[in-house]
Amino acid sequence: TFVEDSAVAPVESWGPGLQATVDLAISKAYLGPKSEPGKNVSFRVEYTNTTAVGMAGGVTVTDTLPAGTSYGGTVGAPAPTVTYSAGQATLVYGLPALAPSAPFSFTIDIYISPTTLIGASLVNTVTIGTSGSDTDSNPANNAFSVSTLVVGAELGVIKTGPATVTAGDAMVYTIDVVNYGINYHLEQDSGG
């Protein structure tokens, strides 16, 4: 007599909710524009199931936004659940089952608070996982960090003139406004 074990299916027929070995991978890229206080910036999230077989069910992408920012919107994915803790937003995207070798992407916009200091590094880490019974064969590629430096004009005022003036004489002085430049820096790290 043959008894079929319904909990474990042949590799070719694995699907959401069944035990499968998958390899979820995620990355994130800074799209710009310059990271300035009081402005929106965009990031692209790319994710895939790199296995040749094995459907990943219950895929969840979690993105904890850097302090000093807030969520602005998403294009190309269902709206996330957004929670705030101590002023920091966490976005959780519940995504459909992910077929093998199928790449997907979406864009996240964030708003940089006007009070965020110039020179602050905004580090953003995104993670991917499966809430099903699937096993991820390579959890090392389930997190990705990208950072950008908050920039702005570094202005200075220099006033020059004589050290002393005789009463009744004209005094000439010069006021210069100096732009020391804009610091712009982007770092990416492929690990979590």
MARSE-663699 format. One record per residue: x, y, z of N, C-alpha, C, O in turn. Coordinates in steps of 0.1 Angstrom, whole numbers, plus 5000, padded with zeros to 4 digits. Each point is the difference from the previous one (the first is absolute). Layout:
XYZXYZXYZXYZ...
END
This chain:
500849885000499250125000500950125000501050015007498650094985500850134999499250115007498850024998501950055012499450115007500750124996501350015002498050094994500650134995500250095012499050025008502150044994500350105010499650144994500850054992498150005012499650134994500850125005499850114994501049885016500750115005501350034992500550115000500049794993501250014992499749964986499749894997500450214994499749974986501349994992501150055005498949904983501250004992500450144997499250095000502149934998500650134998499250084989499850115002499949824987499450074989498650065003499650094994499749865017498750055003499950085013498950035005502350015001499950085012499350134997500150054989499149995020499350134999499950075013500549955010498850164991499850075012499449915011499049934997501550085015499549925011500649865001499849945010500950014980500649875001501550025003500550114997500149795009501450025003500850014987500049914991500850195008500950024988501350065004500050075011501049914982501350065002500050124990500049974988500250155017500050124991501250085004500749975010499750124981501050105003499650144997500150044989499350025021499650144998501250095001500949985008499150124983501150105000499450144998499050024994501750085013499450134999501250104999501149985005498650134988501050115000499250134999498850014998501950105005499450135000501050104995501250005002498350104989500850104994499450145003498850024999502150075004499750145001499850064987500950004991497950075006499750054987500250165000500150064989499950005022500250145001498650075001499049945003500950194996501150094997500950025012500049925009500850194992500950025011499249995013498850055001501849905010499349985013500150135008501050025006498050064993500050135006498950015010498949944998501350135014498950015009498850074994500150094992498749855011498750064995499749954986499150054993501649855002499849954986499749855000500349935010499050024979499849864998501149944992500650064992499849815011500949924993499449874997499049965007501549974983499449874996501149895001501250024998498349865004500849885001499349894992498749995000502049934992499449894993500449875007501249975003497849955000500249875007499849894989499050004993502049915006499949894990500149875008500949995009498249924987500149875007499649894991499450024989501149865014499749884992500149875008500550005011499149894983500249875005501049934990499649974989501650025015501149964991500049854996500749964992498449965015500049864997499449974987499250084994501249805000499449964987498649945002499250004991500649945021498749955003499750045015500950045007497849954997499650035013499450145001500750105000498049905001499250125002500150055014499849925010500650214992500150065014498650065003499550094993499949865018498750045004500150105012500949995007498150104994500050095011501250095001500650015011499850054978501250095000499750135007499050064998502049985011499950135007501250084999501149945002498850184994501150094999499850115011499050065001502149955007499950105011501150104998501249974998498450165003500950114998499950105012499050065002502149955006500050095011500750134995501250004997498050105003500550134994501050065011499849985012501150104983501050065009499350115009499050064996501549965016499550115008500150134993501050024992498150075010500050134993499350004987500150094992499349795004499249994988498649955003499749955011499450064979498749945001499649954986500650034990498449885010499549934988499350104991499150075005501249924982499450094991499149934990499150064994501149815003499249934990500749894994501349995001498049924992500549894993499449994986498850034998502149944992499549984987500549864995501149965001497949964994500349874995499949885010500349894997499150145014499749895010498850045008499750125001499649785006498950045008500550095012501149995004498050105000500450095011500449915012499449905003501650155004500549925012499250045013499250095000501049825010499550045013501150095006501249965000498550165005501050095005499850025015498950035004502149955003500050025015501150095003501150004994498750085017501050095005500349975014499149985008502250014995500549985014501150105002501050004993498950085017500950105004500450094988501150044998497849994994500250094988500649934988500350074990500049805010500649934989499049914994499349925007500550094979499049924993500549864996501249994996498049915005500349874995498849964990498950015004501649954984499049974990500049854998501149944999497849995001499949864998499149984987498850035000501849914990499349964988499649855000501049925000497850054999499549864998499949984985499150064994501849855001500049994985499549864996500049915008499550084980499549874995501249894999501150045001498449844997501049894998501050044989499650064991501749905011501050044991500549874993500649915006499250094981500449894991501550004999500750105002499949784994501449994998500550104989499450024990501850045013500750084990499250124995500350054989498750005018499250114996500450135007499850015012500950084981500450125007498850115001499350014990500750065021499050105002500650125006501149995006498350134993500550125006498950095003498950004994501350105015499150115003500850115005501249995004498250134997500650125004499450055013498850005001502150045008499550075013500550145000501150034998498050065005500350145002500050035015499149965008502050114997500050045014500350155000500650064991498950005020500150145002501150035011499949945011501050144986501150035010499550125008499750114994500249885019499550115009500950124998501249994999498250135002500850134999500950015011501050084999498849855012500950015012501249905000500850005008499249924981501149904999501350084997500050084991501049895016501350084999500749974987500149884996500550224998500949984989501249925005500550035010499849874982501149915004499649885006500849915002497950085002499549875006500049894989499650034989500749855016500049894991498749935002499649965011499650024978498749935000500349864995500149984988499949925022500249864996498649935000499350015009500549934979498749934998500249864997500849964991498649955017500249864998498649934997499050035007501049894983498849934996500349855001501149954997497949975007500149865002498849934993499050064998501349814998498949924994500049875007501049955004497849994997499849875006498749944996499250064993500649825011498849934996499349965013500749955009498050074992499349965012499549865000499449955009500849994979499549864999501049905006500950045007498949844989500949895005501249984991500849915002499450184989501149994990501350025008500150085009501049864986501350015005500950084991500049974988500650145017500950084991501449945000500649995011499949974978501349934999501150105002501249955002498650184996501150095002499550135007499850104993500149905020499550125007500950125000499750115004501649874991501050114999499550114991500550115001498749864989499650104990498550055003499450054991500249935021498750055004499950145006498950045004502250034996500150135006500950084991501049954995498750185004500950094992499950145006498950055004502250024997500050135006500550104989500949974992498650155008500550114992499950125009499250025008501850074990500050125008500350124991500649994990499050135015500250124993500350115010499549995011501350104986500350115009499150124997499950044988499650025022499150124999500950124997501050025006498750054983500850114995499250135000498850005002502050104997499450144999501150104998501249965001498450164996501150104998500650035013499350025010502049994990500850045012500450144998501050034993498350065012500250144998500850065012499849965012501050154985500750075010499950154997499950044988500250045022500050154998501350055006500449975011500350114981501350065004499950154998499750054990500550025021500050155000501450055003500749965010499850134981501450055002499950164999499150054993501750015014500150155000501150055009500749915006499450224995501150055009499849965015498849995004502250005003500049975014499550125008499349985010501150144986499550125007499650114989500449994989498850105016499550114991500050125009499650005011500850114982499950135007498650064998499449994990500150075021498750065000499950104988500950084998498049914995499850094988500549954987499650054990501349855010500649944988499049894995499349945007500850044980499249894994500749875003501249995000497949915002500649875003499549914988498850004997502149924998499749914989500349865005501049975006498049944992500249865004499349924989499250054992501249825008499549914990499449885007500549955010498350014985499349885005500049904988499550034989501149855013500049894990499249895005500149965012499149984980499349885002500749894992500250014988500249895020500849894993499349875001499449965010500549974978499449875000501249905000500749994990499449945021501149915001499849874992500849915000498050084994499749884991499049915006499650015012499949904980499049905004500849875001500649964991499249985020500549865002499049904995498950015005501549904987499149914994500749865000501149994995498349915011500649875002499049895000498950025006501449874988499149895000500949875003501049984993498549945016500749885003498949884998498950025004501649874991499149884999500849895006501249984998498049935008500649885007499149894996498850005003501849894991499249894996499649915011499149924998501550095014499649925011499050075010499750114998499949825012499050055009500650065012499350055009
END
